[in-house]
Amino acid sequence: MSLSGRLTSDTGRSVTVLPADLSNKVELAKVELTLRDDSSIAMLVNNVPSPKPSQPTRGRSRELRATRKRDATADSGSNAPGP
């Protein structure tokens, strides 16, 4: 079962998959517009695997920090219901 299918099954919430390469400025802009314009979005799940420890990450630390910052910003602005 796909991640979106498991999330829907486990939570009963609607899930929409928006594939995008966040290192591509055009695709990143598409994600940003979707998050800004769709007030029904309560959570963003970035389903990108972390590099394996044996994989070189040299030069990617800035990109990874930017992705984490975007994820945290998107999450903090969500309209997800409280506990």
The 8 nearest C-alpha neighbors of each residue, nearest first, counted from 0:
[[1, 4, 5, 2, 3, 8, 6, 7],
 [2, 0, 4, 3, 5, 6, 7, 8],
 [1, 3, 5, 4, 6, 0, 46, 7],
 [4, 2, 6, 1, 5, 14, 7, 16],
 [3, 5, 1, 7, 2, 6, 8, 0],
 [4, 6, 8, 2, 7, 3, 9, 1],
 [7, 5, 3, 9, 8, 4, 10, 2],
 [6, 8, 11, 12, 4, 10, 5, 9],
 [7, 9, 5, 6, 11, 10, 4, 12],
 [10, 8, 6, 7, 5, 11, 12, 4],
 [11, 9, 12, 7, 8, 6, 5, 13],
 [10, 12, 7, 8, 9, 13, 6, 14],
 [13, 11, 7, 10, 14, 6, 8, 9],
 [12, 14, 7, 11, 15, 6, 10, 3],
 [15, 13, 3, 7, 12, 16, 6, 4],
 [16, 14, 17, 13, 3, 40, 18, 7],
 [15, 17, 18, 14, 3, 44, 19, 2],
 [18, 16, 19, 15, 30, 33, 29, 14],
 [17, 19, 16, 20, 26, 30, 21, 46],
 [20, 18, 26, 21, 17, 27, 30, 23],
 [19, 21, 22, 23, 26, 27, 18, 24],
 [22, 20, 27, 23, 19, 26, 24, 66],
 [21, 23, 20, 24, 27, 62, 26, 19],
 [24, 22, 21, 26, 20, 25, 27, 19],
 [23, 25, 27, 26, 28, 22, 21, 20],
 [26, 24, 28, 27, 23, 29, 21, 20],
 [27, 25, 29, 28, 23, 19, 24, 20],
 [26, 28, 21, 24, 30, 29, 25, 23],
 [27, 29, 31, 25, 26, 30, 24, 32],
 [30, 28, 26, 32, 27, 31, 33, 25],
 [31, 29, 33, 27, 28, 32, 34, 26],
 [30, 32, 28, 34, 33, 29, 35, 27],
 [33, 31, 35, 29, 34, 30, 36, 28],
 [32, 34, 30, 36, 31, 35, 37, 29],
 [35, 33, 31, 32, 37, 36, 30, 40],
 [34, 36, 32, 33, 37, 31, 38, 30],
 [35, 37, 33, 34, 32, 38, 31, 39],
 [38, 36, 39, 34, 33, 35, 40, 32],
 [37, 39, 40, 36, 35, 34, 78, 41],
 [38, 40, 37, 41, 78, 36, 34, 77],
 [41, 39, 38, 42, 37, 34, 77, 78],
 [40, 42, 79, 77, 78, 39, 43, 38],
 [43, 41, 40, 77, 74, 44, 79, 73],
 [42, 44, 45, 74, 73, 41, 70, 40],
 [45, 43, 46, 42, 70, 47, 74, 16],
 [44, 46, 47, 43, 70, 48, 66, 67],
 [45, 47, 44, 48, 2, 49, 43, 18],
 [48, 46, 45, 49, 44, 50, 20, 21],
 [49, 47, 50, 46, 51, 45, 63, 44],
 [48, 50, 51, 47, 52, 46, 63, 54],
 [49, 51, 54, 52, 48, 56, 55, 53],
 [50, 52, 54, 53, 49, 55, 48, 56],
 [51, 53, 54, 50, 55, 56, 49, 57],
 [52, 54, 51, 55, 50, 56, 49, 57],
 [55, 53, 51, 52, 50, 56, 57, 49],
 [56, 54, 57, 53, 52, 50, 51, 59],
 [55, 57, 59, 58, 54, 60, 50, 52],
 [58, 56, 59, 55, 60, 54, 61, 62],
 [57, 59, 60, 56, 61, 62, 55, 63],
 [60, 58, 62, 56, 57, 61, 63, 64],
 [59, 61, 63, 62, 58, 64, 56, 57],
 [60, 62, 64, 63, 59, 65, 58, 66],
 [63, 61, 65, 59, 60, 64, 66, 22],
 [62, 64, 60, 66, 65, 61, 59, 67],
 [65, 63, 67, 61, 66, 62, 60, 68],
 [66, 64, 68, 62, 63, 67, 69, 61],
 [67, 65, 63, 69, 68, 64, 70, 62],
 [66, 68, 70, 64, 69, 65, 71, 63],
 [67, 69, 65, 71, 66, 70, 72, 64],
 [70, 68, 72, 66, 67, 71, 73, 65],
 [71, 69, 67, 73, 68, 72, 74, 66],
 [70, 72, 74, 68, 73, 69, 75, 67],
 [73, 71, 69, 75, 74, 70, 68, 76],
 [72, 74, 70, 76, 71, 75, 69, 77],
 [75, 73, 71, 77, 76, 72, 70, 42],
 [76, 74, 72, 77, 73, 71, 70, 78],
 [77, 75, 73, 74, 72, 78, 71, 41],
 [78, 76, 41, 74, 79, 75, 42, 73],
 [77, 79, 41, 80, 76, 40, 38, 39],
 [78, 80, 41, 77, 81, 42, 40, 74],
 [81, 79, 78, 82, 41, 77, 42, 40],
 [80, 82, 79, 78, 77, 41, 75, 42],
 [81, 80, 79, 78, 41, 77, 10, 42]]
